[in-house]
Amino acid sequence: MKKIILTICVFLGSAQTFAAEGSRFTYDLGGSSGSYNGSSYTEVNLGLNWYLEDWLNWRNALFSKFGSTINTTYGLDSAVLFETDAYTENRMFGIELFIGPGVRLANEKSNAVFGKAGLTFALAGMRIGGGIQQTHYIEGARTDKNDQALPQDETQYFITLSGGGVL
């Protein structure tokens, strides 16, 4: 938990100090679901995106992953995403592509590194998209509520429905 608080403080402090003219902040809410060992889980997140450039996004998201047989996991995902997009002139409709590495700071021996890529469609303020995330957990053996081993590497395919705004 101390790592999460420290990371948030560093992010917020650096955002005030280093925000270049033309950079922008956005926020979003998202959710996804998946399965481990045949049991489903749900993950929700609240993200803050700092676009240092139009093509460079430092994304930080608080998340919680929960399910009937997995231990509830929560923490912070931090990723550097390289992005490109194509929008209509009024930015009401468009498409965004992203790819990049990240780190997950979490409880339940769930600290990890990951890479993700995806595609998002912008439809009048809503974002509908999907992608793939490859995660490698860097701590010892993880288990679910039934003490069944969880994989150290996982591939997640995600669908995201989100809306957001600009700060």
SVG drawing of the C-alpha trace seen along z (x, -y; Angstrom):
<svg xmlns="http://www.w3.org/2000/svg" viewBox="-22 -26 32 52">
<polyline fill="none" stroke="black" stroke-width="0.4" points="0.0,0.0 2.9,-2.3 4.2,-1.8 0.9,-2.7 0.6,-5.9 4.2,-6.9 3.6,-6.3 0.4,-8.4 2.2,-11.3 5.1,-11.2 2.8,-11.2 0.7,-14.1 3.8,-16.1 5.5,-15.6 2.3,-16.4 2.2,-19.9 6.0,-20.5 6.5,-19.1 3.2,-19.6 4.3,-21.0 2.2,-23.5 -0.1,-21.5 -0.2,-18.4 -3.5,-17.4 -5.1,-15.2 -8.1,-12.9 -9.8,-10.4 -11.9,-7.3 -13.8,-4.5 -13.4,-1.0 -14.2,2.6 -13.3,6.0 -13.8,9.7 -12.0,12.9 -11.3,16.3 -8.7,18.2 -8.9,22.0 -12.4,22.0 -13.7,19.3 -14.7,15.9 -13.6,12.5 -14.4,8.9 -11.9,6.0 -12.9,2.3 -10.6,-0.7 -10.4,-4.5 -7.7,-5.9 -5.9,-9.2 -4.2,-9.8 -1.4,-12.4 -0.9,-13.0 2.6,-14.5 2.3,-14.6 -0.5,-13.6 1.2,-10.2 2.5,-9.6 0.2,-8.8 1.3,-8.0 -1.7,-6.1 -2.2,-5.4 -5.3,-3.5 -6.5,-2.4 -8.0,1.1 -9.8,3.8 -10.1,7.4 -12.7,9.7 -14.5,12.9 -16.1,15.9 -12.9,18.0 -10.1,15.5 -8.7,13.3 -9.7,9.7 -6.7,7.8 -6.4,4.1 -3.6,1.6 -2.2,-0.7 -1.4,0.0 1.0,-2.4 1.8,-2.3 3.5,-4.3 1.3,-4.0 2.2,-5.0 -0.9,-6.0 -2.2,-7.1 -5.7,-8.2 -7.9,-9.4 -10.9,-11.6 -13.6,-13.6 -13.0,-17.4 -15.3,-17.9 -13.7,-14.8 -17.2,-13.2 -16.1,-10.0 -12.8,-8.3 -10.5,-5.4 -7.5,-5.1 -4.7,-2.5 -2.3,-2.0 0.6,0.2 3.0,0.1 4.6,1.5 3.5,1.2 3.8,2.2 1.2,3.4 1.7,2.6 -0.8,4.7 -1.6,6.8 -1.9,10.6 1.5,11.2 0.2,9.7 3.0,7.2 3.6,7.6 5.0,6.2 2.8,6.2 2.5,5.2 -0.7,4.2 -2.1,3.2 -5.6,2.4 -8.1,0.5 -10.7,-1.9 -13.6,-3.4 -14.8,-6.9 -18.5,-7.4 -19.7,-10.8 -17.9,-10.9 -18.0,-7.1 -15.2,-4.7 -15.7,-1.1 -12.7,1.0 -10.7,4.1 -7.2,5.5 -4.8,7.9 -2.6,7.7 0.3,10.1 1.1,10.1 4.1,11.6 3.8,11.8 7.1,11.2 6.5,12.4 6.3,15.9 3.5,18.4 0.0,16.9 -3.0,18.9 -6.8,18.5 -9.2,18.9 -9.1,22.7 -5.3,22.7 -5.1,23.6 -2.0,22.2 -2.5,19.3 -0.3,18.9 2.8,16.6 2.1,15.6 -1.3,14.8 -2.8,13.4 -5.9,11.4 -8.2,10.4 -10.3,7.4 -13.3,5.5 -13.6,2.0 -16.6,-0.3 -15.7,-3.6 -16.5,-7.3 -14.4,-10.1 -13.6,-13.7 -10.8,-16.2 -9.3,-17.8"/>
</svg>
